[in-house]
Amino acid sequence: MKLEPYLERRQQQIDRFLERCVPSSHPDKLTQAMRYTLFSGGKRIRPILALAAGDTVGAEAGRVLPFACAIELIHTYSLIHDDLPAMDNDALRRGKPTSHLVFGEGLAILAGDGLLTEAFRIMAEAAAKPGADPARSLQVLAEVAKAAGARGMVAGQAADMSAENSPADLPTVEWIHIRKTGALIRAAARAGAILGGAQGEQLRRITRYADGIGLAFQIADDILDAEGSAAVTGKQGGGDQVRHKATFPALLGLSAAKERARELLHNALRELRPFHERAEPLRAIARFVVGRACAA
């Protein structure tokens, strides 16, 4: 399939929903700060992944969309906080000055807090809507909370900070990547699948697929940081090396890191074989994730 038209159609659907969640009609500074990073040109990979996983098992897109968009709000909050001087102290995000440079550190923190809290409001309201499956909705809500919190993304960020300027082995780097980036990607794919009624081997296959591309996504980001420029990545290149981050390229070298990403892609695609053509969007997303940084 051609990925670009699919991504564009889904991005438009997601952006329309996000506009209702954080409307531009609210002129206050907090809303402006929340919208600044939320609408700064992200590819919406995580919510699209949720919708594509739902497509694979026959979920109604309208049921998946609120949860998919909530995950994008959580992802955006994590970017704002990740860029803060107390963490990565980045000056560029998607080719634009980072939130704390535009709005100040205090408002950037609050913008992240606002996005995170709105995400759970949106999921809770979706779970309570007529026609929703409460059990599935609550399962997804709990999974997203686990993925975003102290056993998932937050744990990965904490470990990533602790590993700076320290020797790191391969298990440590994988542990960090699986949580910092992989946990929310895993939750997105599982959300779409669960809301579509997937269970048993179907859900296990989509989970293994998501685990593979979640790790591959962060490896690709690390490769791009090592090889890319701000014009390509929207961020200042070489930041990981300056901060002595624990990354696959730093540990294994670029060639081995690219080979690991390609291996993860191959394994992820294998998990989708029983879904036949219904999983074509998931296949295309996986190839895109790895292809950003290395030939698949």
C-alpha positions as CSV (number, residue, x, y, z in Angstrom):
1,M,0.0,0.0,0.0
2,K,1.0,3.7,-0.4
3,L,1.6,4.9,3.1
4,E,1.5,8.7,2.5
5,P,-2.2,8.9,1.6
6,Y,-3.1,6.7,4.5
7,L,-1.0,8.7,6.9
8,E,-2.5,12.0,5.6
9,R,-6.0,10.8,5.9
10,R,-5.5,9.5,9.5
11,Q,-3.5,12.7,10.4
12,Q,-6.4,14.9,9.3
13,Q,-8.9,12.7,11.3
14,I,-6.7,12.9,14.4
15,D,-6.0,16.6,14.1
16,R,-9.8,17.4,13.9
17,F,-10.3,15.5,17.1
18,L,-7.4,17.1,18.8
19,E,-8.7,20.5,17.8
20,R,-11.8,19.8,19.8
21,C,-9.8,18.6,22.8
22,V,-7.5,21.6,22.9
23,P,-9.4,24.3,21.0
24,S,-7.7,27.5,19.6
25,S,-10.8,29.4,20.7
26,H,-9.3,29.4,24.3
27,P,-6.9,32.4,24.1
28,D,-5.2,31.8,27.5
29,K,-1.5,31.3,27.7
30,L,-1.8,27.8,29.0
31,T,-3.8,26.6,26.1
32,Q,-1.4,28.4,23.7
33,A,1.5,26.5,25.3
34,M,-0.4,23.2,25.1
35,R,-1.2,23.7,21.4
36,Y,2.3,25.0,20.5
37,T,3.9,21.5,20.7
38,L,0.7,19.5,20.0
39,F,0.3,21.2,16.6
40,S,4.0,21.6,15.7
41,G,4.0,19.1,12.9
42,G,4.2,15.7,14.5
43,K,3.6,12.6,12.3
44,R,1.0,11.2,14.8
45,I,2.6,7.7,14.5
46,R,1.2,6.5,17.9
47,P,-2.5,7.4,17.3
48,I,-2.2,6.2,13.7
49,L,-0.8,2.9,15.0
50,A,-3.8,2.5,17.4
51,L,-6.2,3.1,14.5
52,A,-4.3,0.7,12.2
53,A,-4.3,-2.0,14.9
54,G,-8.0,-1.5,15.2
55,D,-8.4,-1.8,11.4
56,T,-6.5,-5.1,11.6
57,V,-9.0,-6.7,13.9
58,G,-12.2,-4.9,12.6
59,A,-12.6,-2.2,15.3
60,E,-14.8,0.8,14.6
61,A,-12.5,3.8,14.1
62,G,-14.8,6.1,16.0
63,R,-14.4,3.9,19.2
64,V,-10.6,3.9,18.9
65,L,-10.1,7.6,18.0
66,P,-10.5,9.1,21.5
67,F,-8.0,6.6,23.0
68,A,-5.6,7.1,20.1
69,C,-5.7,10.9,20.5
70,A,-5.3,10.6,24.3
71,I,-2.0,8.7,23.6
72,E,-0.9,11.6,21.4
73,L,-1.6,14.0,24.2
74,I,0.5,11.9,26.6
75,H,3.3,11.7,24.0
76,T,3.3,15.5,23.5
77,Y,3.5,16.1,27.3
78,S,6.5,13.8,27.4
79,L,8.3,15.8,24.7
80,I,7.7,19.1,26.5
81,H,9.1,17.7,29.7
82,D,11.9,15.8,28.0
83,D,13.2,19.1,26.4
84,L,13.3,21.0,29.8
85,P,16.7,22.2,31.1
86,A,16.4,19.8,34.0
87,M,16.3,16.9,31.5
88,D,17.7,17.0,28.0
89,N,17.8,20.9,27.7
90,D,17.0,20.8,24.0
91,A,16.6,24.1,22.1
92,L,14.8,22.6,19.0
93,R,11.8,20.3,18.6
94,R,10.5,19.6,15.1
95,G,12.5,22.5,13.8
96,K,11.0,25.1,16.2
97,P,12.2,26.5,19.5
98,T,11.2,24.2,22.3
99,S,8.3,25.1,24.6
100,H,10.2,26.3,27.6
101,L,12.2,28.7,25.4
102,V,9.0,30.2,24.1
103,F,6.7,30.2,27.2
104,G,9.2,29.8,30.0
105,E,9.9,26.7,32.1
106,G,7.0,27.1,34.5
107,L,4.3,27.3,31.8
108,A,6.0,24.5,29.8
109,I,5.7,22.2,32.8
110,L,2.1,23.2,33.3
111,A,1.4,22.7,29.6
112,G,2.7,19.1,29.9
113,D,0.7,18.6,33.0
114,G,-2.4,19.8,31.3
115,L,-2.0,17.6,28.2
116,L,-1.4,14.5,30.5
117,T,-4.5,15.2,32.5
118,E,-6.7,15.9,29.5
119,A,-5.7,12.6,28.1
120,F,-7.3,10.7,31.0
121,R,-10.4,12.9,30.9
122,I,-10.8,12.0,27.2
123,M,-10.4,8.3,27.8
124,A,-12.7,8.3,30.8
125,E,-15.4,10.1,28.8
126,A,-15.1,7.7,25.9
127,A,-15.4,4.8,28.3
128,A,-18.7,6.2,29.6
129,K,-20.3,6.9,26.2
130,P,-23.4,4.9,25.2
131,G,-22.4,1.9,23.2
132,A,-18.9,1.7,24.6
133,D,-17.6,-1.5,26.0
134,P,-16.7,-0.5,29.6
135,A,-14.5,-3.5,30.3
136,R,-12.4,-3.0,27.1
137,S,-12.3,0.7,27.6
138,L,-11.1,0.4,31.2
139,Q,-8.5,-2.2,30.2
140,V,-7.1,0.2,27.7
141,L,-7.1,3.1,30.1
142,A,-5.2,1.0,32.7
143,E,-2.7,-0.1,30.0
144,V,-2.1,3.4,28.9
145,A,-1.6,4.6,32.5
146,K,0.9,1.8,33.1
147,A,2.8,2.5,29.9
148,A,3.0,6.2,30.6
149,G,3.9,6.0,34.3
150,A,6.5,4.8,36.8
151,R,6.7,1.3,35.2
152,G,6.9,2.5,31.7
153,M,7.8,5.8,30.0
154,V,8.7,7.7,33.2
155,A,10.8,4.8,34.4
156,G,12.6,4.8,31.1
157,Q,13.3,8.5,31.2
158,A,14.6,8.3,34.7
159,A,16.9,5.4,33.8
160,D,18.1,7.3,30.7
161,M,19.1,10.3,32.8
162,S,20.8,8.0,35.3
163,A,22.8,6.3,32.6
164,E,24.3,9.6,31.2
165,N,28.1,9.7,31.7
166,S,28.1,6.1,32.9
167,P,29.1,2.9,31.1
168,A,26.0,1.0,29.9
169,D,25.7,-2.6,28.6
170,L,23.2,-3.9,26.0
171,P,20.5,-5.1,28.5
172,T,20.5,-1.7,30.2
173,V,20.1,0.2,26.9
174,E,17.3,-2.1,25.8
175,W,15.6,-1.7,29.2
176,I,15.7,2.0,28.8
177,H,14.5,2.0,25.2
178,I,11.7,-0.5,25.8
179,R,10.2,1.8,28.5
180,K,11.1,5.3,27.3
181,T,9.8,4.9,23.8
182,G,8.5,1.3,23.4
183,A,5.9,1.3,26.2
184,L,3.6,3.9,24.7
185,I,3.9,2.5,21.2
186,R,3.0,-0.9,22.7
187,A,0.0,0.6,24.5
188,A,-1.1,2.3,21.3
189,A,-1.2,-0.9,19.2
190,R,-2.8,-2.9,22.0
191,A,-5.4,-0.2,22.6
192,G,-6.7,-0.5,19.0
193,A,-6.6,-4.2,19.1
194,I,-8.3,-4.6,22.5
195,L,-11.1,-2.1,21.5
196,G,-11.6,-4.2,18.4
197,G,-12.1,-7.3,20.5
198,A,-8.7,-8.9,19.9
199,Q,-7.6,-11.5,22.5
200,G,-5.6,-14.7,22.7
201,E,-3.1,-15.2,19.9
202,Q,-4.4,-12.2,17.9
203,L,-3.5,-9.8,20.7
204,R,-0.2,-11.6,21.4
205,R,0.9,-11.2,17.8
206,I,0.0,-7.5,17.7
207,T,1.8,-7.0,21.0
208,R,5.0,-8.7,19.7
209,Y,4.8,-6.6,16.6
210,A,4.5,-3.4,18.7
211,D,7.3,-4.5,21.0
212,G,9.6,-4.9,17.9
213,I,8.8,-1.6,16.3
214,G,8.8,0.3,19.6
215,L,12.4,-0.7,20.2
216,A,13.3,-0.2,16.5
217,F,11.7,3.3,16.7
218,Q,14.1,4.4,19.4
219,I,17.1,2.8,17.7
220,A,16.2,4.7,14.5
221,D,16.0,8.0,16.5
222,D,19.4,7.3,18.0
223,I,20.9,6.7,14.6
224,L,19.3,9.8,13.2
225,D,20.7,11.8,16.1
226,A,24.2,10.4,15.4
227,E,24.0,10.9,11.6
228,G,21.4,13.6,11.0
229,S,21.1,17.3,11.1
230,A,18.5,19.7,12.4
231,A,17.2,20.2,8.9
232,V,16.5,16.4,8.7
233,T,15.4,15.6,12.3
234,G,14.0,18.9,13.5
235,K,16.4,18.6,16.5
236,Q,20.0,19.5,17.1
237,G,22.1,16.6,15.9
238,G,24.7,14.9,18.1
239,G,22.9,15.7,21.3
240,D,23.1,12.1,22.5
241,Q,26.9,12.1,22.1
242,V,27.3,15.4,23.9
243,R,25.3,14.1,26.9
244,H,27.0,10.7,26.7
245,K,23.6,9.0,26.4
246,A,23.1,5.2,26.6
247,T,22.2,4.4,22.9
248,F,22.6,1.5,20.5
249,P,25.0,3.5,18.2
250,A,27.2,4.5,21.2
251,L,27.3,0.9,22.4
252,L,27.4,-1.1,19.2
253,G,28.3,1.3,16.5
254,L,26.1,2.6,13.7
255,S,26.4,-0.5,11.5
256,A,25.3,-2.9,14.2
257,A,22.6,-0.6,15.4
258,K,21.1,-0.5,11.8
259,E,21.3,-4.3,11.6
260,R,19.4,-4.6,14.9
261,A,16.7,-2.3,13.6
262,R,16.3,-4.3,10.4
263,E,16.2,-7.5,12.5
264,L,13.4,-6.1,14.6
265,L,11.5,-5.0,11.5
266,H,11.7,-8.5,10.0
267,N,10.4,-10.1,13.3
268,A,7.6,-7.6,13.6
269,L,6.4,-8.2,10.0
270,R,6.5,-12.0,10.6
271,E,3.9,-11.5,13.4
272,L,1.5,-10.0,11.0
273,R,1.3,-12.8,8.5
274,P,-2.0,-14.3,9.7
275,F,-3.8,-11.0,9.4
276,H,-3.2,-10.9,5.6
277,E,-4.1,-7.7,3.8
278,R,-5.9,-6.2,6.9
279,A,-2.5,-5.6,8.4
280,E,-1.1,-3.6,5.5
281,P,-1.1,-0.3,7.3
282,L,0.8,-1.9,10.2
283,R,3.3,-3.3,7.8
284,A,3.8,0.1,6.1
285,I,4.2,1.9,9.5
286,A,6.9,-0.6,10.5
287,R,8.8,-0.1,7.3
288,F,8.6,3.6,7.7
289,V,9.8,3.5,11.3
290,V,13.0,1.7,10.3
291,G,13.4,3.2,6.9
292,R,13.8,6.7,8.4
293,A,17.3,5.7,9.5
294,C,18.4,2.7,7.5
295,A,17.5,0.7,4.4
296,A,15.1,-2.0,5.4
